[in-house]
Amino acid sequence: MFFALFGGVWIAIFIVGNVLKNLGLQAWFIPAVMLIVGLLFFPLA
């Protein structure tokens, strides 16, 4: 189960990275990655 979630995170990072690049918002890539990874661990809190 964890590997499926981890794979989903990588896919989400890839999609968000491409969207941000196409919108000219490359500076928001790292905060977006932090948000995606944070949402992965949110249910553990």
PDBQT receptor file of N, H, CA, C and O in Angstrom, charges set to zero:
ATOM      1  N   MET A   1       0.826  -1.198   0.000  1.00  0.00    +0.000 N 
ATOM      2  CA  MET A   1       0.000   0.000   0.000  1.00  0.00    +0.000 C 
ATOM      3  C   MET A   1       0.864   1.254   0.000  1.00  0.00    +0.000 C 
ATOM      4  O   MET A   1       0.577   2.217  -0.711  1.00  0.00    +0.000 OA
ATOM      5  N   PHE A   2       1.924   1.234   0.801  1.00  0.00    +0.000 N 
ATOM      6  H   PHE A   2       2.157   0.452   1.379  1.00  0.00    +0.000 HD
ATOM      7  CA  PHE A   2       2.797   2.412   0.874  1.00  0.00    +0.000 C 
ATOM      8  C   PHE A   2       3.437   2.704  -0.474  1.00  0.00    +0.000 C 
ATOM      9  O   PHE A   2       3.591   3.867  -0.847  1.00  0.00    +0.000 OA
ATOM     10  N   PHE A   3       3.812   1.660  -1.211  1.00  0.00    +0.000 N 
ATOM     11  H   PHE A   3       3.687   0.715  -0.908  1.00  0.00    +0.000 HD
ATOM     12  CA  PHE A   3       4.474   1.876  -2.488  1.00  0.00    +0.000 C 
ATOM     13  C   PHE A   3       3.533   2.508  -3.503  1.00  0.00    +0.000 C 
ATOM     14  O   PHE A   3       3.964   3.300  -4.340  1.00  0.00    +0.000 OA
ATOM     15  N   ALA A   4       2.259   2.165  -3.435  1.00  0.00    +0.000 N 
ATOM     16  H   ALA A   4       1.908   1.522  -2.755  1.00  0.00    +0.000 HD
ATOM     17  CA  ALA A   4       1.278   2.785  -4.323  1.00  0.00    +0.000 C 
ATOM     18  C   ALA A   4       1.137   4.272  -3.995  1.00  0.00    +0.000 C 
ATOM     19  O   ALA A   4       1.072   5.104  -4.899  1.00  0.00    +0.000 OA
ATOM     20  N   LEU A   5       1.088   4.602  -2.712  1.00  0.00    +0.000 N 
ATOM     21  H   LEU A   5       1.140   3.926  -1.977  1.00  0.00    +0.000 HD
ATOM     22  CA  LEU A   5       1.003   6.008  -2.321  1.00  0.00    +0.000 C 
ATOM     23  C   LEU A   5       2.262   6.771  -2.726  1.00  0.00    +0.000 C 
ATOM     24  O   LEU A   5       2.191   7.899  -3.213  1.00  0.00    +0.000 OA
ATOM     25  N   PHE A   6       3.412   6.138  -2.516  1.00  0.00    +0.000 N 
ATOM     26  H   PHE A   6       3.469   5.221  -2.121  1.00  0.00    +0.000 HD
ATOM     27  CA  PHE A   6       4.674   6.781  -2.871  1.00  0.00    +0.000 C 
ATOM     28  C   PHE A   6       4.747   7.016  -4.378  1.00  0.00    +0.000 C 
ATOM     29  O   PHE A   6       5.219   8.063  -4.822  1.00  0.00    +0.000 OA
ATOM     30  N   GLY A   7       4.282   6.047  -5.163  1.00  0.00    +0.000 N 
ATOM     31  H   GLY A   7       3.899   5.197  -4.802  1.00  0.00    +0.000 HD
ATOM     32  CA  GLY A   7       4.233   6.227  -6.619  1.00  0.00    +0.000 C 
ATOM     33  C   GLY A   7       3.280   7.336  -7.008  1.00  0.00    +0.000 C 
ATOM     34  O   GLY A   7       3.555   8.098  -7.935  1.00  0.00    +0.000 OA
ATOM     35  N   GLY A   8       2.155   7.434  -6.304  1.00  0.00    +0.000 N 
ATOM     36  H   GLY A   8       1.931   6.815  -5.551  1.00  0.00    +0.000 HD
ATOM     37  CA  GLY A   8       1.211   8.521  -6.569  1.00  0.00    +0.000 C 
ATOM     38  C   GLY A   8       1.808   9.885  -6.270  1.00  0.00    +0.000 C 
ATOM     39  O   GLY A   8       1.524  10.863  -6.961  1.00  0.00    +0.000 OA
ATOM     40  N   VAL A   9       2.635   9.943  -5.240  1.00  0.00    +0.000 N 
ATOM     41  H   VAL A   9       2.866   9.149  -4.679  1.00  0.00    +0.000 HD
ATOM     42  CA  VAL A   9       3.299  11.205  -4.907  1.00  0.00    +0.000 C 
ATOM     43  C   VAL A   9       4.235  11.612  -6.031  1.00  0.00    +0.000 C 
ATOM     44  O   VAL A   9       4.263  12.778  -6.423  1.00  0.00    +0.000 OA
ATOM     45  N   TRP A  10       4.998  10.669  -6.551  1.00  0.00    +0.000 N 
ATOM     46  H   TRP A  10       4.975   9.721  -6.233  1.00  0.00    +0.000 HD
ATOM     47  CA  TRP A  10       5.912  10.993  -7.655  1.00  0.00    +0.000 C 
ATOM     48  C   TRP A  10       5.155  11.438  -8.897  1.00  0.00    +0.000 C 
ATOM     49  O   TRP A  10       5.588  12.357  -9.593  1.00  0.00    +0.000 OA
ATOM     50  N   ILE A  11       4.045  10.804  -9.175  1.00  0.00    +0.000 N 
ATOM     51  H   ILE A  11       3.693  10.058  -8.609  1.00  0.00    +0.000 HD
ATOM     52  CA  ILE A  11       3.234  11.209 -10.330  1.00  0.00    +0.000 C 
ATOM     53  C   ILE A  11       2.671  12.608 -10.113  1.00  0.00    +0.000 C 
ATOM     54  O   ILE A  11       2.676  13.429 -11.030  1.00  0.00    +0.000 OA
ATOM     55  N   ALA A  12       2.185  12.884  -8.899  1.00  0.00    +0.000 N 
ATOM     56  H   ALA A  12       2.182  12.217  -8.154  1.00  0.00    +0.000 HD
ATOM     57  CA  ALA A  12       1.659  14.213  -8.593  1.00  0.00    +0.000 C 
ATOM     58  C   ALA A  12       2.747  15.282  -8.710  1.00  0.00    +0.000 C 
ATOM     59  O   ALA A  12       2.494  16.369  -9.228  1.00  0.00    +0.000 OA
ATOM     60  N   ILE A  13       3.944  14.979  -8.236  1.00  0.00    +0.000 N 
ATOM     61  H   ILE A  13       4.149  14.095  -7.815  1.00  0.00    +0.000 HD
ATOM     62  CA  ILE A  13       5.055  15.928  -8.338  1.00  0.00    +0.000 C 
ATOM     63  C   ILE A  13       5.387  16.189  -9.804  1.00  0.00    +0.000 C 
ATOM     64  O   ILE A  13       5.623  17.332 -10.196  1.00  0.00    +0.000 OA
ATOM     65  N   PHE A  14       5.405  15.139 -10.605  1.00  0.00    +0.000 N 
ATOM     66  H   PHE A  14       5.213  14.210 -10.286  1.00  0.00    +0.000 HD
ATOM     67  CA  PHE A  14       5.701  15.294 -12.031  1.00  0.00    +0.000 C 
ATOM     68  C   PHE A  14       4.650  16.166 -12.717  1.00  0.00    +0.000 C 
ATOM     69  O   PHE A  14       4.995  17.063 -13.486  1.00  0.00    +0.000 OA
ATOM     70  N   ILE A  15       3.379  15.909 -12.446  1.00  0.00    +0.000 N 
ATOM     71  H   ILE A  15       3.098  15.180 -11.821  1.00  0.00    +0.000 HD
ATOM     72  CA  ILE A  15       2.297  16.673 -13.081  1.00  0.00    +0.000 C 
ATOM     73  C   ILE A  15       2.320  18.130 -12.632  1.00  0.00    +0.000 C 
ATOM     74  O   ILE A  15       2.233  19.042 -13.454  1.00  0.00    +0.000 OA
ATOM     75  N   VAL A  16       2.438  18.345 -11.316  1.00  0.00    +0.000 N 
ATOM     76  H   VAL A  16       2.509  17.604 -10.648  1.00  0.00    +0.000 HD
ATOM     77  CA  VAL A  16       2.463  19.716 -10.803  1.00  0.00    +0.000 C 
ATOM     78  C   VAL A  16       3.683  20.468 -11.330  1.00  0.00    +0.000 C 
ATOM     79  O   VAL A  16       3.588  21.650 -11.659  1.00  0.00    +0.000 OA
ATOM     80  N   GLY A  17       4.823  19.792 -11.411  1.00  0.00    +0.000 N 
ATOM     81  H   GLY A  17       4.900  18.832 -11.144  1.00  0.00    +0.000 HD
ATOM     82  CA  GLY A  17       6.022  20.432 -11.948  1.00  0.00    +0.000 C 
ATOM     83  C   GLY A  17       5.843  20.870 -13.380  1.00  0.00    +0.000 C 
ATOM     84  O   GLY A  17       6.257  21.967 -13.753  1.00  0.00    +0.000 OA
ATOM     85  N   ASN A  18       5.227  20.021 -14.191  1.00  0.00    +0.000 N 
ATOM     86  H   ASN A  18       4.890  19.130 -13.888  1.00  0.00    +0.000 HD
ATOM     87  CA  ASN A  18       4.991  20.400 -15.585  1.00  0.00    +0.000 C 
ATOM     88  C   ASN A  18       3.994  21.537 -15.707  1.00  0.00    +0.000 C 
ATOM     89  O   ASN A  18       4.178  22.443 -16.520  1.00  0.00    +0.000 OA
ATOM     90  N   VAL A  19       2.944  21.496 -14.909  1.00  0.00    +0.000 N 
ATOM     91  H   VAL A  19       2.794  20.760 -14.248  1.00  0.00    +0.000 HD
ATOM     92  CA  VAL A  19       1.943  22.570 -14.948  1.00  0.00    +0.000 C 
ATOM     93  C   VAL A  19       2.574  23.901 -14.535  1.00  0.00    +0.000 C 
ATOM     94  O   VAL A  19       2.371  24.922 -15.192  1.00  0.00    +0.000 OA
ATOM     95  N   LEU A  20       3.336  23.882 -13.446  1.00  0.00    +0.000 N 
ATOM     96  H   LEU A  20       3.501  23.053 -12.912  1.00  0.00    +0.000 HD
ATOM     97  CA  LEU A  20       3.974  25.114 -12.999  1.00  0.00    +0.000 C 
ATOM     98  C   LEU A  20       4.967  25.640 -14.028  1.00  0.00    +0.000 C 
ATOM     99  O   LEU A  20       5.066  26.851 -14.227  1.00  0.00    +0.000 OA
ATOM    100  N   LYS A  21       5.697  24.753 -14.678  1.00  0.00    +0.000 N 
ATOM    101  H   LYS A  21       5.617  23.770 -14.516  1.00  0.00    +0.000 HD
ATOM    102  CA  LYS A  21       6.649  25.188 -15.699  1.00  0.00    +0.000 C 
ATOM    103  C   LYS A  21       5.928  25.825 -16.876  1.00  0.00    +0.000 C 
ATOM    104  O   LYS A  21       6.362  26.856 -17.390  1.00  0.00    +0.000 OA
ATOM    105  N   ASN A  22       4.826  25.215 -17.305  1.00  0.00    +0.000 N 
ATOM    106  H   ASN A  22       4.474  24.377 -16.887  1.00  0.00    +0.000 HD
ATOM    107  CA  ASN A  22       4.080  25.755 -18.434  1.00  0.00    +0.000 C 
ATOM    108  C   ASN A  22       3.408  27.081 -18.102  1.00  0.00    +0.000 C 
ATOM    109  O   ASN A  22       3.165  27.893 -18.996  1.00  0.00    +0.000 OA
ATOM    110  N   LEU A  23       3.105  27.309 -16.824  1.00  0.00    +0.000 N 
ATOM    111  H   LEU A  23       3.303  26.650 -16.099  1.00  0.00    +0.000 HD
ATOM    112  CA  LEU A  23       2.508  28.574 -16.410  1.00  0.00    +0.000 C 
ATOM    113  C   LEU A  23       3.558  29.637 -16.098  1.00  0.00    +0.000 C 
ATOM    114  O   LEU A  23       3.216  30.784 -15.812  1.00  0.00    +0.000 OA
ATOM    115  N   GLY A  24       4.835  29.258 -16.151  1.00  0.00    +0.000 N 
ATOM    116  H   GLY A  24       5.113  28.326 -16.383  1.00  0.00    +0.000 HD
ATOM    117  CA  GLY A  24       5.904  30.202 -15.855  1.00  0.00    +0.000 C 
ATOM    118  C   GLY A  24       6.084  30.444 -14.362  1.00  0.00    +0.000 C 
ATOM    119  O   GLY A  24       6.574  31.499 -13.959  1.00  0.00    +0.000 OA
ATOM    120  N   LEU A  25       5.700  29.494 -13.555  1.00  0.00    +0.000 N 
ATOM    121  H   LEU A  25       5.302  28.636 -13.882  1.00  0.00    +0.000 HD
ATOM    122  CA  LEU A  25       5.783  29.633 -12.099  1.00  0.00    +0.000 C 
ATOM    123  C   LEU A  25       6.774  28.627 -11.510  1.00  0.00    +0.000 C 
ATOM    124  O   LEU A  25       6.452  27.930 -10.547  1.00  0.00    +0.000 OA
ATOM    125  N   GLN A  26       7.964  28.550 -12.079  1.00  0.00    +0.000 N 
ATOM    126  H   GLN A  26       8.226  29.116 -12.861  1.00  0.00    +0.000 HD
ATOM    127  CA  GLN A  26       8.953  27.567 -11.643  1.00  0.00    +0.000 C 
ATOM    128  C   GLN A  26       9.364  27.768 -10.195  1.00  0.00    +0.000 C 
ATOM    129  O   GLN A  26       9.762  26.812  -9.530  1.00  0.00    +0.000 OA
ATOM    130  N   ALA A  27       9.277  28.993  -9.695  1.00  0.00    +0.000 N 
ATOM    131  H   ALA A  27       8.954  29.770 -10.236  1.00  0.00    +0.000 HD
ATOM    132  CA  ALA A  27       9.697  29.273  -8.322  1.00  0.00    +0.000 C 
ATOM    133  C   ALA A  27       8.786  28.587  -7.304  1.00  0.00    +0.000 C 
ATOM    134  O   ALA A  27       9.178  28.428  -6.148  1.00  0.00    +0.000 OA
ATOM    135  N   TRP A  28       7.594  28.182  -7.700  1.00  0.00    +0.000 N 
ATOM    136  H   TRP A  28       7.275  28.311  -8.639  1.00  0.00    +0.000 HD
ATOM    137  CA  TRP A  28       6.647  27.535  -6.798  1.00  0.00    +0.000 C 
ATOM    138  C   TRP A  28       6.796  26.023  -6.778  1.00  0.00    +0.000 C 
ATOM    139  O   TRP A  28       6.015  25.338  -6.117  1.00  0.00    +0.000 OA
ATOM    140  N   PHE A  29       7.787  25.488  -7.490  1.00  0.00    +0.000 N 
ATOM    141  H   PHE A  29       8.421  26.044  -8.026  1.00  0.00    +0.000 HD
ATOM    142  CA  PHE A  29       7.937  24.039  -7.569  1.00  0.00    +0.000 C 
ATOM    143  C   PHE A  29       8.282  23.430  -6.207  1.00  0.00    +0.000 C 
ATOM    144  O   PHE A  29       7.647  22.462  -5.789  1.00  0.00    +0.000 OA
ATOM    145  N   ILE A  30       9.265  23.976  -5.522  1.00  0.00    +0.000 N 
ATOM    146  H   ILE A  30       9.781  24.762  -5.861  1.00  0.00    +0.000 HD
ATOM    147  CA  ILE A  30       9.684  23.409  -4.234  1.00  0.00    +0.000 C 
ATOM    148  C   ILE A  30       8.576  23.535  -3.186  1.00  0.00    +0.000 C 
ATOM    149  O   ILE A  30       8.324  22.567  -2.470  1.00  0.00    +0.000 OA
ATOM    150  N   PRO A  31       7.897  24.697  -3.063  1.00  0.00    +0.000 N 
ATOM    151  CA  PRO A  31       6.773  24.728  -2.115  1.00  0.00    +0.000 C 
ATOM    152  C   PRO A  31       5.662  23.737  -2.483  1.00  0.00    +0.000 C 
ATOM    153  O   PRO A  31       5.018  23.177  -1.595  1.00  0.00    +0.000 OA
ATOM    154  N   ALA A  32       5.435  23.519  -3.769  1.00  0.00    +0.000 N 
ATOM    155  H   ALA A  32       5.958  23.974  -4.490  1.00  0.00    +0.000 HD
ATOM    156  CA  ALA A  32       4.410  22.560  -4.183  1.00  0.00    +0.000 C 
ATOM    157  C   ALA A  32       4.823  21.142  -3.795  1.00  0.00    +0.000 C 
ATOM    158  O   ALA A  32       3.986  20.356  -3.350  1.00  0.00    +0.000 OA
ATOM    159  N   VAL A  33       6.082  20.813  -3.956  1.00  0.00    +0.000 N 
ATOM    160  H   VAL A  33       6.762  21.451  -4.317  1.00  0.00    +0.000 HD
ATOM    161  CA  VAL A  33       6.573  19.487  -3.562  1.00  0.00    +0.000 C 
ATOM    162  C   VAL A  33       6.429  19.313  -2.053  1.00  0.00    +0.000 C 
ATOM    163  O   VAL A  33       6.027  18.249  -1.582  1.00  0.00    +0.000 OA
ATOM    164  N   MET A  34       6.756  20.351  -1.304  1.00  0.00    +0.000 N 
ATOM    165  H   MET A  34       7.083  21.215  -1.687  1.00  0.00    +0.000 HD
ATOM    166  CA  MET A  34       6.618  20.272   0.152  1.00  0.00    +0.000 C 
ATOM    167  C   MET A  34       5.160  20.059   0.545  1.00  0.00    +0.000 C 
ATOM    168  O   MET A  34       4.877  19.310   1.480  1.00  0.00    +0.000 OA
ATOM    169  N   LEU A  35       4.236  20.703  -0.152  1.00  0.00    +0.000 N 
ATOM    170  H   LEU A  35       4.465  21.312  -0.911  1.00  0.00    +0.000 HD
ATOM    171  CA  LEU A  35       2.815  20.529   0.136  1.00  0.00    +0.000 C 
ATOM    172  C   LEU A  35       2.364  19.101  -0.180  1.00  0.00    +0.000 C 
ATOM    173  O   LEU A  35       1.641  18.488   0.605  1.00  0.00    +0.000 OA
ATOM    174  N   ILE A  36       2.788  18.578  -1.318  1.00  0.00    +0.000 N 
ATOM    175  H   ILE A  36       3.376  19.076  -1.956  1.00  0.00    +0.000 HD
ATOM    176  CA  ILE A  36       2.394  17.218  -1.716  1.00  0.00    +0.000 C 
ATOM    177  C   ILE A  36       2.925  16.193  -0.717  1.00  0.00    +0.000 C 
ATOM    178  O   ILE A  36       2.188  15.304  -0.291  1.00  0.00    +0.000 OA
ATOM    179  N   VAL A  37       4.188  16.313  -0.346  1.00  0.00    +0.000 N 
ATOM    180  H   VAL A  37       4.786  17.035  -0.692  1.00  0.00    +0.000 HD
ATOM    181  CA  VAL A  37       4.777  15.370   0.603  1.00  0.00    +0.000 C 
ATOM    182  C   VAL A  37       4.127  15.533   1.979  1.00  0.00    +0.000 C 
ATOM    183  O   VAL A  37       3.901  14.545   2.679  1.00  0.00    +0.000 OA
ATOM    184  N   GLY A  38       3.828  16.765   2.365  1.00  0.00    +0.000 N 
ATOM    185  H   GLY A  38       4.012  17.567   1.797  1.00  0.00    +0.000 HD
ATOM    186  CA  GLY A  38       3.158  16.999   3.633  1.00  0.00    +0.000 C 
ATOM    187  C   GLY A  38       1.770  16.363   3.674  1.00  0.00    +0.000 C 
ATOM    188  O   GLY A  38       1.358  15.821   4.700  1.00  0.00    +0.000 OA
ATOM    189  N   LEU A  39       1.059  16.432   2.557  1.00  0.00    +0.000 N 
ATOM    190  H   LEU A  39       1.394  16.872   1.724  1.00  0.00    +0.000 HD
ATOM    191  CA  LEU A  39      -0.266  15.812   2.502  1.00  0.00    +0.000 C 
ATOM    192  C   LEU A  39      -0.173  14.293   2.584  1.00  0.00    +0.000 C 
ATOM    193  O   LEU A  39      -1.102  13.635   3.052  1.00  0.00    +0.000 OA
ATOM    194  N   LEU A  40       0.950  13.736   2.128  1.00  0.00    +0.000 N 
ATOM    195  H   LEU A  40       1.704  14.271   1.748  1.00  0.00    +0.000 HD
ATOM    196  CA  LEU A  40       1.139  12.289   2.244  1.00  0.00    +0.000 C 
ATOM    197  C   LEU A  40       1.200  11.870   3.703  1.00  0.00    +0.000 C 
ATOM    198  O   LEU A  40       0.627  10.849   4.081  1.00  0.00    +0.000 OA
ATOM    199  N   PHE A  41       1.893  12.655   4.526  1.00  0.00    +0.000 N 
ATOM    200  H   PHE A  41       2.358  13.485   4.219  1.00  0.00    +0.000 HD
ATOM    201  CA  PHE A  41       2.075  12.299   5.933  1.00  0.00    +0.000 C 
ATOM    202  C   PHE A  41       0.991  12.868   6.844  1.00  0.00    +0.000 C 
ATOM    203  O   PHE A  41       0.992  12.584   8.042  1.00  0.00    +0.000 OA
ATOM    204  N   PHE A  42       0.072  13.659   6.311  1.00  0.00    +0.000 N 
ATOM    205  H   PHE A  42       0.071  13.890   5.338  1.00  0.00    +0.000 HD
ATOM    206  CA  PHE A  42      -0.984  14.264   7.122  1.00  0.00    +0.000 C 
ATOM    207  C   PHE A  42      -1.841  13.226   7.851  1.00  0.00    +0.000 C 
ATOM    208  O   PHE A  42      -2.169  13.440   9.018  1.00  0.00    +0.000 OA
ATOM    209  N   PRO A  43      -2.217  12.114   7.216  1.00  0.00    +0.000 N 
ATOM    210  CA  PRO A  43      -3.034  11.130   7.951  1.00  0.00    +0.000 C 
ATOM    211  C   PRO A  43      -2.322  10.495   9.141  1.00  0.00    +0.000 C 
ATOM    212  O   PRO A  43      -2.977   9.921  10.011  1.00  0.00    +0.000 OA
ATOM    213  N   LEU A  44      -1.014  10.585   9.194  1.00  0.00    +0.000 N 
ATOM    214  H   LEU A  44      -0.483  11.051   8.486  1.00  0.00    +0.000 HD
ATOM    215  CA  LEU A  44      -0.274   9.984  10.309  1.00  0.00    +0.000 C 
ATOM    216  C   LEU A  44      -0.314  10.851  11.554  1.00  0.00    +0.000 C 
ATOM    217  O   LEU A  44      -0.009  10.388  12.653  1.00  0.00    +0.000 OA
ATOM    218  N   ALA A  45      -0.689  12.110  11.381  1.00  0.00    +0.000 N 
ATOM    219  H   ALA A  45      -0.936  12.487  10.488  1.00  0.00    +0.000 HD
ATOM    220  CA  ALA A  45      -0.686  13.051  12.526  1.00  0.00    +0.000 C 
ATOM    221  C   ALA A  45      -1.855  12.804  13.453  1.00  0.00    +0.000 C 
ATOM    222  O   ALA A  45      -2.004  13.499  14.457  1.00  0.00    +0.000 OA
TER     223      ALA A  45
